[in-house]
Each structure stands twice: as structure tokens, then as C-alpha cells.
Amino acid sequence: MNNKDTIHMSINEFKENGYKVIDWIADYYENIESYPVLSTIKPGELRKSLPKNPPKDGENFNNILTDMDDKIIPGVTHWQSPNFFAYFPCNATGPAILGDLLSSGLGIQGMLWASSPACTELESHVLDWLVDMLHLPEKFKSDSFGGGVIQDTASSATLCALIAAREKISNGKINESGFDNSIRVYTSMEAHSSIEKAVKIAGIGSKNIRLIEVDQDFAMNPIKLREAINKDIKNRKIPAFVCATIGTTSSSAIDPLNEIGEICNEFGIWLHVDAAMAGSASICPEYRFIHDGIDYADSYCFNPHKFLLTNFDCSCLYVSDREALIKSLTINPEYLKTEVSQSDAVFDYRDWQVPLGRRFRALKLWSVIRYYGINGIQSHIRGHIKSAKFLSDLITEDNRFEVMAPTVLNLVCFRYRESNQFNKLLLNELNNSGELYLVHTKLNNKYTIRFSIGQTNTTKDHVLNAWKFILKKTEELERTMVK
Amino acid sequence: MNNKDTIHMSINEFKENGYKVIDWIADYYENIESYPVLSTIKPGELRKSLPKNPPKDGENFNNILTDMDDKIIPGVTHWQSPNFFAYFPCNATGPAILGDLLSSGLGIQGMLWASSPACTELESHVLDWLVDMLHLPEKFKSDSFGGGVIQDTASSATLCALIAAREKISNGKINESGFDNSIRVYTSMEAHSSIEKAVKIAGIGSKNIRLIEVDQDFAMNPIKLREAINKDIKNRKIPAFVCATIGTTSSSAIDPLNEIGEICNEFGIWLHVDAAMAGSASICPEYRFIHDGIDYADSYCFNPHKFLLTNFDCSCLYVSDREALIKSLTINPEYLKTEVSQSDAVFDYRDWQVPLGRRFRALKLWSVIRYYGINGIQSHIRGHIKSAKFLSDLITEDNRFEVMAPTVLNLVCFRYRESNQFNKLLLNELNNSGELYLVHTKLNNKYTIRFSIGQTNTTKDHVLNAWKFILKKTEELERTMVK
């Protein structure tokens, strides 16, 4: 953008359109509760409304905003609605949106320290802050042998940790020569699907993951882990990587890190901890117990884009031995060599991730931490967990329903004490109403409704109203079923 | 953001701060040429200026903007300066910044069609548009057996293509059982380092890449490719993947797709085409020759965030057989199952990429295509290529310098006809001046300066002034060396 020619948006035009977009977003949040939470469009419907061919001549930017209202909004499932209780939240907030806007405006690319030092340094700094905020081990800080880096998602963070573990145990041999196919990976039956995806991508093979049984609370059973490891060692396999979960996707179960960590320590296995959703809760002293045993971890990941008020994408990966990570991912062609990189005085984050290029994502995280402060974030997280416990109590009091897993943090898993079919119908009715959005899982092979609380603006009232609505729909369905 | 409580940014406060951020960005572009292009801070300098501890209480958003000026800007290497000629460009433009802002505002997550249909449908639609705009084969369109998807970078796109090829040739066996270590990958000696990185991540092993020799123009020599394949087959290895480059990073060399494609076809090898930088040029009929032979490609990638006026990150990956890609990356846990997904009526883009979650990146691309139209983008690209040829001619006319590779598109590679040391000193002098930013490569083992033209606001005048400045610094250095 400049003031000199006609093809590009002039600076004044940018300002004018920029204000309009800001207003558009403000209006969106003003009206967000008036939209059906789950989009009601049919497959292909949005595409049908778009011109088949791209425009030959440029259009006025206003056309985009008109189409946002007319075409895009009907196709949006509103993750920022306070009545969005599906999946896990993907928090957007004012300071995060504006921090991200600053990043888009600067338009820098932080693959190397030298390619924009501020991008790397602010990232290391804010990630060190978060070690303190979440009471994580000092070894994850950049002034130790470890350090933190922002990834797009926990899937990518897990993949990077797995590659680092794979190379550490093979002394760099797999990177160089490929596989001898003897590596084994362990995680619980309730772990996220991204572990299996990473195992596949890394060429280890999904047959070589051991999905360890869980206890009655859906947490990994460490006795079963030890058994699996011993069995593999007997078969001359190499146990390389354990992924423990703090807050599983299905039920927010917390794997016992102390027991798992001791085993990993004994056998020299890389321990990765996936706390994508739940980790943020550790900013409150009363929820720090979720990380008991975290000292054993070689790597750790949590997503500020889930529960820490920061727009997607922002997943923080920490390692205690950054050399292991860097060695496994580094490539150093001539055109990327800089003097400062070769001096070891700086981090080049391209070697901490799959992609080469990277956005200035630390800005939005920095903006959020400063705008809210530790106190503000704590109060936000406490509010949501309190709402979840409130809901869990309401459900427990109603004999027609059962709570399917402990409500440790902000996720409530429940079902109507009836057939899977009833619960499935109920969920469909609820989601088709547009009033709220929930998704299901299976726990002990029973169809279970997940009520995940975490959208920035969700209050106790939203949760209460949602519960009343669930009761209303349940009763309607009960009447139908009786007929 | 809402109007009801005190912790979050209210809607009015968002508007107020939003206008300020828009103004801040406008001022940034107004003043961008006054900053040294390459940041002059020393390692650790920015961090020293930041508080050691995160704030307990929230701060006013204005503090962020103050610190942007005082602390962040000195640490920024200005990729959006029209005097940035380093690496490859990373175009930011008004419509892209605002399209991205709309995406941040909506804050949706498009992992599944159902998780926000607009995100998936707009993406498929715009990527189909681009097939037409770039004259790519129809098989890459979503209504054929292929389709396109937005990735963060070409590195990730290459990795996905490689995994798909790996699984296709092993009939899904590697995903399941891990490696037998017999797979071979081919690319040229001048290909991007991301190929080797992908090969390592995928567990194939860097020893199993054959870096094929190049011709005098740094393009892959297909005779050598055939030789390498034949040799590997003789050794009972399995040639699985060839990556051809359209526009290498060092010198913008164009690999001969027709010859390479014929070989791949003959041996049943997956052909991936990495056109990260150069692909966009194909929007102009006169540069379409770069894609001669593209019909042979199984997958293709180019980055609108390089040369197509769209903010980082936005890399488009196309495949001709989407089932191969999806099969290699799909994971389907209970909590991600939706009825519409199981009906095959829609794309779930989580199965087309490494991460699970995804931003609504199609908005910025849509915004750019509509704002500029095909004509606008063509005129932008033509201007830059014309400037590069203009510069190349100027250099050729000066006997003290030599152009090191054909100037096919927007990259000019040159050196002073002197020692590598002289060129290195010259480059350091230039970059330390703050007037412009260039990086080097090695061609035929000679230290070569790369002059990459592509920032949105770079004009012929910027190029001419840069060249005059290079001459001035050269002459200063000549005088020093004589002493």
C-alpha cells in the first residue's frame, strides 16, 4: 500500500476500509447470538452463490463486506458465539485480534533471527513468561538448555517432538538413512488422534503405537504402560516416545505424569506431554495439580488458542533439550546462512518447526498477556471451570442423566440414561435448533454428549440457559419416543 | 469481546483500539522507507528492553502501540519496504491485511466442512479460480478427482505430497507398518532445502534422496535423472517421488517438466512440482511457458504469499488424486465424526494437511483476487519482471559485474568479477547501510548476490536507485581494496 499509484490500495483507502472492517467485526460480536450457532447451509450451497469465474477487473473493497454478510455469514459455524460448546474452544478476543492485525500489517517473516529479530526475541520472551505463569519447569526456558516455540497446532508440536525423539534415540540415523522399523510409541487409548497422525507422518507406522489402557477415569494406566514397554523390549523393539495427555479430548482426563515419568526415566524414553486444552488452567494455583510430575517431561505443549484468549493459531511447544529438536529439523542451505546464526548467539526458529517461514504470532500472545494480566486470565479461566462444575452438579441432580467422567476442568461429559440412539437424536435436535452447538464422543462405548465451556464471552447464564434448553428438548423427545 | 463485563475488551473499546491499529499500520507504510531495511539490533537487545516478568494486572492497549514504536520496530527487518530485495518477497497488501483481519474477527476453525462450511467452500472455490488463472490442468480442480488446499508454506505442502506418494507406492503399508527403507526420492541439486527436510521428517532418510545434477542454467538434467532411477531400480530400490522446481531459490531456474514428467510417467513415479515463488507468474500468458509439461504433475504448489499479493501464510497445494492425499493423512476419531463427512459430499481439509485445526485463510486470497482482478495482478507481476530485466541489462552493460544465471522472472543473480571475499564485503556494506537488503547464494561455487524483486510497492525507481547505490558502494570498496 502506498500513495503513488493506482493498482494498489492507497494508504487513505486502507484506513477507510480498515475502519469499516473493524466496525464489521464489532457488529458481528454485537449480533453474534442472533445467528444459528451451527451453520444451516447444505453442502455446495455457498459455492453456488459465488461467481464461477474470477473477476477480470478489480472490485471495490465494499463488495467484500457486502458478501461477508450475504454469503459468508450463513456458512459460518460461530466458534465465537457464547453458545458454542462443541469441540474445544478457539478463543478470540479484542487484544488477540488486534495483535494479529499488527502482525499482518508488519508482514514480516521470522524464519531466522536475522530475518526479523523482534519476531524471534519477543517469542522467546513471552514463552519464558508463560513458563512462569504456568509454573512449568525452568528447563523449558530459553536461558537453560531448552526453550519454547509457537507452532500452529498441537498436531504439529507433537510431530516435532516425535521427530526429535526419533532422532535422539537413533543418534540421527533415521534422518540420514531412514528406518529399521523397530521404534515403538506409547500413548493412551484416549489420546488425541494427532498422535497417530504424527506416527504415520514420521514413517513409524501406526502398528507401532501401543494404545495403553485407561483407568475408570479414562487416564493412562501406568502399570499397563510398563507391561507394554517390557514386552516390546523383550521383542527387541526400541521404546522411543511416550505421549501423556493432560486433558483428553473426549473427557478431559489427566494422565498420571509422576508414574509415567518415572517409567520413561527408567527406560530412557522421551516423554511428551500434550496439554493442548487443559494446560492453560495451570495459571491458577488451584489447578496446578494437573501438571504434577511435569519435571519428567522432555517436551510439553499447550494451546493458548484454546483456553488462553489468543486467536487461532497459537500452540506453544517447549523442549528441555533444544539441541535434540534443532538437530532433527535443521537444514542449512547457502541462501539461509547468516553470520549471527553461525555464531550460536540466537535462535533460528525455522529449525524448531516443519515449515520454513513463520508469522509474527508472538504479537497476539504478548498483547493478550499484557491486556489481561495474570489476574485477568486467572479470573477468566476460573469463571469457566466454575460454570462447568455448576453444570455438572445440575446434571448429577437429574436422575434421567448421568455424568460420564469427572468434571475436572471446563468439560462436562453426560448422557441421557437411555439408548445411544436417544442421545444421538437429542444432539441432532439441539444442534439443528441453532440455539447452541455441542458434539459427541464415546466413553465406555456409550454415546456421550460433550459440553465444553470456554468461549470468551460464555457466562454462567449461557450455560444455565443451554441446560434448560437441553431439558426442554429432552422432554419433547421423551414425549415423541413414548408415542 | 462484549458489552457486559469488565475483564474483556468491550465492543466500543475494540473499535477505538481497532482504528488506532489501522492508523498505526497506515503510518508504518507511510514511513517505511525511513527505517533501515535490515534491523540493526544486536542479539538479545530487544529482550533486554522487556520486563523480566509478565504483568500481574492488565494494561491499557495503548501501551502495546507505544512499545510497537519504541521496542518492536527497531527489531524489525522490513519485509514490506520497497527496498527489500532479500530472499523471496512476502507480499503484504491492503486487501490481504483486511481479509486476514476478517478471518481473525470471525475466529472460526475450519478443520471439517461442518466446523464452518464457508471456510472449506470458499477455499475450494478460490483454489479452483486459481487453476484457471494460472492455466493449471483441470485435474487439479475440486470437481475432478483432485483439488486444492491452502497450506502454511511450501515446506508443508511438499511434506504432504511426499507422504501421499510414500503411501501410494506402498499401498498404505508405511503408514501402517513403518518402513522397509527402500524408497528413493529425486530432486535437483538446486532444489529447496525443504525437500530434504520433508524427506527426513517422513523417515525416508536424507541418504535416500538423489540430488540430480543441473545443466548450465541450474535446471535439472533429465538424462541424469533417468540414470539415477535406473541405477536405483537395479539395486532393488523403489523410486517414489520426484520434486521438480519451477523457479529455484538460488537462481530461479526452471526444471524441464516435459522431460521429467515423461520419465515419471514411464516409471510410475509421483511428480511434485514446487513453484513456490515462480508459479504466480503464470497468470500472465507470456510467462505460462514456465509450466510447460505441468500436465504430468501429480501435485503442484505455489505461494500466493510470495508473488500474488497475499499476506503470509498462504501456500496452495494441488493434487490430481485427492484420495491418495486424504488416505495418507486421515484419522477419524469419534469426536470428529460428522454425518456429512461420512457421506462424502464435502471436503474435510484436516485430511489434506499436517495440523488438525485451520484458519480461514481463503478470505485474504479471495479479497486480493477480487480487489485486484486478474488484470491488476498481471500488471503487478509484469512490472516486477520488467524491473528485473531492466536491472539485469544494467548489470550486463557493466563489465565489472557478471550476471550469474538467466533472468527469467523477477530474480537477478550477479557478482562483481572478483574474489568471493570482495562480494561478501560488498554485501555486508550494502546491508549494514540500511538502504536496502539483499542475500547471497553460491552458483558454480561462486559467491553470488541475489536481487529479488517482488515487494508490493517496489517500483523501477527503487530498483534503479538500489543499483546506483550498489555501484557507489562498489566503488568505495574498490578504493579501499587498492589501498
Contacts between the chains, C-beta under 8 A, distances in Angstrom:
chain1	res1	chain2	res2	distance
A	1	B	26	7.8
A	1	B	29	5.1
A	1	B	93	6.5
A	1	B	94	4.5
A	1	B	456	7.3
A	1	B	457	7.3
A	2	B	29	6.7
A	2	B	82	7.9
A	2	B	457	4.6
A	3	B	30	7.8
A	4	B	457	7.8
A	4	B	459	7.7
A	5	B	459	7.8
A	7	B	372	6.9
A	7	B	376	5.2
A	7	B	379	5.9
A	7	B	380	6.0
A	8	B	93	6.4
A	8	B	94	6.8
A	8	B	380	8.0
A	8	B	456	6.2
A	8	B	457	7.0
A	9	B	93	6.6
A	9	B	94	2.9
A	9	B	95	6.1
A	9	B	371	6.9
A	11	B	26	4.9
A	11	B	29	5.7
A	11	B	30	5.9
A	12	B	26	7.9
A	13	B	94	6.8
A	14	B	22	7.4
A	14	B	25	7.4
A	14	B	26	5.8
A	14	B	29	7.7
A	14	B	94	4.3
A	14	B	97	7.6
A	14	B	98	7.6
A	15	B	22	5.8
A	15	B	23	6.6
A	15	B	26	5.0
A	17	B	94	6.9
A	17	B	98	5.7
A	18	B	18	8.0
A	18	B	19	7.8
A	18	B	22	3.4
A	18	B	25	7.3
A	18	B	26	7.5
A	18	B	97	7.9
A	18	B	98	6.3
A	18	B	101	7.7
A	19	B	18	7.8
A	19	B	19	5.6
A	19	B	22	6.2
A	21	B	98	5.0
A	21	B	101	5.2
A	21	B	102	6.1
A	21	B	105	7.5
A	22	B	14	7.4
A	22	B	15	5.8
A	22	B	18	3.4
A	22	B	19	6.1
A	22	B	22	6.5
A	22	B	101	7.8
A	23	B	15	6.6
A	24	B	102	7.2
A	24	B	105	7.3
A	25	B	14	7.4
A	25	B	18	7.4
A	25	B	101	7.4
A	25	B	102	7.4
A	25	B	105	3.5
A	26	B	1	7.8
A	26	B	11	4.9
A	26	B	12	7.9
A	26	B	14	5.8
A	26	B	15	5.0
A	26	B	18	7.5
A	28	B	105	6.2
A	28	B	106	7.2
A	29	B	1	5.1
A	29	B	2	6.7
A	29	B	11	5.8
A	29	B	14	7.7
A	30	B	3	7.8
A	30	B	11	5.9
A	38	B	114	7.6
A	39	B	114	7.9
A	39	B	116	6.7
A	39	B	117	5.1
A	39	B	118	7.2
A	41	B	117	5.4
A	41	B	118	8.0
A	43	B	113	6.9
A	43	B	117	7.4
A	43	B	340	6.3
A	43	B	345	4.3
A	43	B	346	4.8
A	44	B	121	7.4
A	44	B	345	7.7
A	45	B	117	7.8
A	45	B	121	8.0
A	46	B	117	6.2
A	46	B	118	5.6
A	46	B	121	4.1
A	46	B	122	6.8
A	46	B	125	7.9
A	47	B	121	4.9
A	47	B	124	7.0
A	47	B	125	5.2
A	50	B	122	7.6
A	50	B	125	5.3
A	53	B	129	7.2
A	53	B	132	6.8
A	54	B	129	4.0
A	54	B	130	7.8
A	54	B	132	6.7
A	54	B	133	5.7
A	54	B	369	5.4
A	54	B	373	7.7
A	54	B	374	6.1
A	55	B	369	7.1
A	55	B	370	5.8
A	55	B	373	4.6
A	55	B	374	7.0
A	56	B	373	5.5
A	56	B	374	5.1
A	56	B	375	5.7
A	57	B	373	4.3
A	57	B	375	5.7
A	57	B	376	7.6
A	58	B	370	7.3
A	58	B	371	5.5
A	58	B	372	5.0
A	58	B	373	4.0
A	58	B	375	7.2
A	58	B	376	4.7
A	59	B	370	4.8
A	59	B	371	6.5
A	59	B	373	6.9
A	61	B	94	7.9
A	61	B	95	6.3
A	61	B	98	7.0
A	61	B	367	7.6
A	61	B	371	5.9
A	63	B	370	6.5
A	64	B	95	7.6
A	64	B	98	7.8
A	64	B	99	7.3
A	64	B	102	7.8
A	64	B	366	7.5
A	64	B	367	5.4
A	64	B	370	6.2
A	64	B	371	7.5
A	68	B	102	6.4
A	71	B	118	7.8
A	72	B	118	4.9
A	72	B	122	7.0
A	72	B	363	7.8
A	73	B	118	7.8
A	74	B	118	7.8
A	75	B	116	7.1
A	75	B	117	4.5
A	75	B	118	3.0
A	75	B	119	8.0
A	75	B	121	6.3
A	75	B	122	7.8
A	76	B	106	6.2
A	76	B	108	5.9
A	76	B	116	5.4
A	76	B	117	7.8
A	76	B	118	5.2
A	76	B	119	8.0
A	77	B	108	6.5
A	77	B	114	7.0
A	77	B	115	5.8
A	77	B	116	4.4
A	77	B	117	7.2
A	78	B	108	7.5
A	79	B	106	7.9
A	79	B	107	5.6
A	79	B	108	4.8
A	79	B	109	5.8
A	79	B	115	7.9
A	79	B	116	7.2
A	80	B	106	7.2
A	80	B	107	4.6
A	80	B	108	7.7
A	82	B	2	8.0
A	86	B	115	7.9
A	87	B	109	7.7
A	87	B	115	7.2
A	87	B	335	7.3
A	90	B	107	6.3
A	90	B	108	7.5
A	90	B	109	4.7
A	90	B	357	7.3
A	91	B	107	7.7
A	92	B	104	7.0
A	92	B	105	7.4
A	92	B	107	3.1
A	93	B	1	6.5
A	93	B	8	6.4
A	93	B	9	6.6
A	94	B	1	4.5
A	94	B	8	6.8
A	94	B	9	2.9
A	94	B	13	6.8
A	94	B	14	4.3
A	94	B	17	6.9
A	94	B	61	7.9
A	95	B	9	6.1
A	95	B	61	6.3
A	95	B	64	7.6
A	96	B	104	7.6
A	97	B	14	7.6
A	97	B	18	7.9
A	97	B	101	7.4
A	97	B	104	4.6
A	97	B	105	5.8
A	97	B	107	7.6
A	98	B	14	7.6
A	98	B	17	5.8
A	98	B	18	6.3
A	98	B	21	5.0
A	98	B	61	7.0
A	98	B	64	7.8
A	99	B	64	7.3
A	100	B	100	7.6
A	100	B	101	7.8
A	100	B	104	4.6
A	101	B	18	7.7
A	101	B	21	5.2
A	101	B	22	7.8
A	101	B	25	7.4
A	101	B	97	7.4
A	101	B	100	7.8
A	101	B	101	5.3
A	101	B	104	6.7
A	102	B	21	6.1
A	102	B	24	7.2
A	102	B	25	7.4
A	102	B	64	7.8
A	102	B	68	6.4
A	104	B	92	7.0
A	104	B	96	7.6
A	104	B	97	4.6
A	104	B	100	4.6
A	104	B	101	6.7
A	104	B	311	5.4
A	105	B	21	7.5
A	105	B	24	7.3
A	105	B	25	3.5
A	105	B	28	6.2
A	105	B	92	7.4
A	105	B	97	5.8
A	106	B	28	7.2
A	106	B	76	6.2
A	106	B	79	7.9
A	106	B	80	7.2
A	107	B	79	5.6
A	107	B	80	4.6
A	107	B	90	6.3
A	107	B	91	7.7
A	107	B	92	3.1
A	107	B	97	7.6
A	107	B	311	5.9
A	107	B	312	6.9
A	108	B	76	5.9
A	108	B	77	6.5
A	108	B	78	7.4
A	108	B	79	4.8
A	108	B	80	7.7
A	108	B	90	7.6
A	109	B	79	5.8
A	109	B	87	7.8
A	109	B	90	4.7
A	109	B	312	5.6
A	113	B	43	6.9
A	114	B	38	7.6
A	114	B	39	7.9
A	114	B	77	7.0
A	115	B	77	5.8
A	115	B	79	7.9
A	115	B	86	7.9
A	115	B	87	7.3
A	116	B	39	6.7
A	116	B	75	7.1
A	116	B	76	5.4
A	116	B	77	4.4
A	116	B	79	7.2
A	117	B	39	5.1
A	117	B	41	5.4
A	117	B	43	7.4
A	117	B	45	7.7
A	117	B	46	6.2
A	117	B	75	4.5
A	117	B	76	7.9
A	117	B	77	7.2
A	118	B	39	7.2
A	118	B	41	7.9
A	118	B	46	5.6
A	118	B	71	7.8
A	118	B	72	4.9
A	118	B	73	7.8
A	118	B	74	7.8
A	118	B	75	3.0
A	118	B	76	5.2
A	119	B	75	8.0
A	119	B	76	8.0
A	121	B	44	7.4
A	121	B	45	7.9
A	121	B	46	4.1
A	121	B	47	4.9
A	121	B	75	6.3
A	122	B	46	6.8
A	122	B	50	7.6
A	122	B	72	7.1
A	122	B	75	7.8
A	124	B	47	7.0
A	125	B	46	7.8
A	125	B	47	5.1
A	125	B	50	5.3
A	129	B	53	7.2
A	129	B	54	4.1
A	130	B	54	7.8
A	132	B	53	6.8
A	132	B	54	6.7
A	133	B	54	5.7
A	152	B	152	6.4
A	152	B	355	5.0
A	152	B	357	7.4
A	153	B	355	3.9
A	153	B	356	5.8
A	153	B	357	4.8
A	154	B	356	7.8
A	155	B	354	6.3
A	155	B	355	4.7
A	155	B	356	4.8
A	155	B	357	7.7
A	156	B	354	5.8
A	156	B	355	5.2
A	159	B	201	7.4
A	159	B	354	6.4
A	163	B	200	7.7
A	163	B	201	5.8
A	166	B	203	7.5
A	174	B	203	5.9
A	174	B	205	6.5
A	175	B	200	4.4
A	175	B	205	6.7
A	175	B	206	6.2
A	176	B	205	5.7
A	176	B	206	5.6
A	176	B	207	5.5
A	177	B	181	7.5
A	177	B	205	4.5
A	177	B	207	5.2
A	177	B	208	7.6
A	178	B	179	5.9
A	178	B	181	4.4
A	178	B	183	7.5
A	178	B	203	6.2
A	178	B	204	5.3
A	178	B	205	3.0
A	178	B	207	7.2
A	178	B	208	5.6
A	179	B	178	6.0
A	179	B	179	3.3
A	179	B	180	7.9
A	179	B	181	5.2
A	179	B	203	5.3
A	179	B	205	7.4
A	180	B	179	7.9
A	180	B	181	7.0
A	181	B	177	7.5
A	181	B	178	4.4
A	181	B	179	5.2
A	181	B	180	7.0
A	181	B	181	7.4
A	183	B	178	7.5
A	192	B	333	7.7
A	193	B	331	4.0
A	193	B	332	7.5
A	193	B	333	4.3
A	193	B	336	7.1
A	193	B	356	7.6
A	194	B	331	7.4
A	194	B	356	5.8
A	196	B	331	5.6
A	197	B	329	6.8
A	197	B	331	4.8
A	197	B	354	7.6
A	197	B	356	7.8
A	200	B	163	7.7
A	200	B	175	4.4
A	200	B	328	7.5
A	200	B	329	7.7
A	201	B	159	7.4
A	201	B	163	5.8
A	201	B	201	6.8
A	201	B	202	6.7
A	201	B	329	7.6
A	201	B	354	6.5
A	202	B	201	6.7
A	202	B	202	7.3
A	202	B	203	5.5
A	203	B	166	7.5
A	203	B	174	5.9
A	203	B	178	6.2
A	203	B	179	5.3
A	203	B	202	5.5
A	203	B	203	2.4
A	203	B	204	6.8
A	204	B	178	5.3
A	204	B	203	6.8
A	205	B	174	6.5
A	205	B	175	6.7
A	205	B	176	5.7
A	205	B	177	4.5
A	205	B	178	3.0
A	205	B	179	7.4
A	206	B	175	6.2
A	206	B	176	5.6
A	207	B	176	5.5
A	207	B	177	5.1
A	207	B	178	7.2
A	208	B	177	7.6
A	208	B	178	5.5
A	249	B	333	7.5
A	249	B	335	5.5
A	250	B	334	7.2
A	250	B	335	6.0
A	305	B	357	7.7
A	311	B	104	5.4
A	311	B	107	5.9
A	312	B	107	6.9
A	312	B	109	5.6
A	312	B	357	6.1
A	312	B	359	5.9
A	313	B	355	7.6
A	313	B	357	6.4
A	313	B	358	8.0
A	313	B	359	6.0
A	328	B	200	7.6
A	329	B	197	6.8
A	329	B	200	7.7
A	329	B	201	7.6
A	331	B	193	4.0
A	331	B	194	7.5
A	331	B	196	5.6
A	331	B	197	4.9
A	332	B	193	7.5
A	333	B	192	7.7
A	333	B	193	4.3
A	333	B	249	7.5
A	334	B	250	7.3
A	334	B	440	7.2
A	334	B	441	5.1
A	334	B	442	4.7
A	335	B	87	7.3
A	335	B	249	5.5
A	335	B	250	6.0
A	335	B	439	6.0
A	335	B	440	7.1
A	335	B	441	4.5
A	335	B	450	7.0
A	336	B	193	7.1
A	340	B	43	6.2
A	345	B	43	4.3
A	345	B	44	7.7
A	346	B	43	4.8
A	354	B	155	6.3
A	354	B	156	5.8
A	354	B	159	6.4
A	354	B	197	7.6
A	354	B	201	6.5
A	354	B	354	6.4
A	355	B	152	5.0
A	355	B	153	3.9
A	355	B	155	4.7
A	355	B	156	5.3
A	355	B	313	7.6
A	356	B	153	5.8
A	356	B	154	7.8
A	356	B	155	4.8
A	356	B	193	7.6
A	356	B	194	5.8
A	356	B	197	7.8
A	357	B	90	7.3
A	357	B	152	7.4
A	357	B	153	4.8
A	357	B	155	7.7
A	357	B	305	7.8
A	357	B	312	6.0
A	357	B	313	6.4
A	358	B	313	8.0
A	359	B	312	5.9
A	359	B	313	6.0
A	363	B	72	7.8
A	366	B	64	7.5
A	367	B	61	7.6
A	367	B	64	5.4
A	369	B	54	5.4
A	369	B	55	7.1
A	370	B	55	5.7
A	370	B	58	7.3
A	370	B	59	4.8
A	370	B	63	6.6
A	370	B	64	6.2
A	371	B	9	6.9
A	371	B	58	5.5
A	371	B	59	6.5
A	371	B	61	5.9
A	371	B	64	7.5
A	372	B	7	6.9
A	372	B	58	5.0
A	373	B	54	7.7
A	373	B	55	4.6
A	373	B	56	5.5
A	373	B	57	4.3
A	373	B	58	4.0
A	373	B	59	6.9
A	374	B	54	6.1
A	374	B	55	7.0
A	374	B	56	5.1
A	375	B	56	5.7
A	375	B	57	5.7
A	375	B	58	7.2
A	376	B	7	5.2
A	376	B	57	7.6
A	376	B	58	4.7
A	379	B	7	5.9
A	380	B	7	6.0
A	380	B	8	7.9
A	439	B	335	6.0
A	440	B	334	7.2
A	440	B	335	7.1
A	441	B	334	5.1
A	441	B	335	4.5
A	442	B	334	4.7
A	450	B	335	6.9
A	456	B	1	7.3
A	456	B	2	8.0
A	456	B	8	6.2
A	457	B	1	7.3
A	457	B	2	4.6
A	457	B	4	7.8
A	457	B	8	6.9
A	459	B	4	7.7
A	459	B	5	7.8
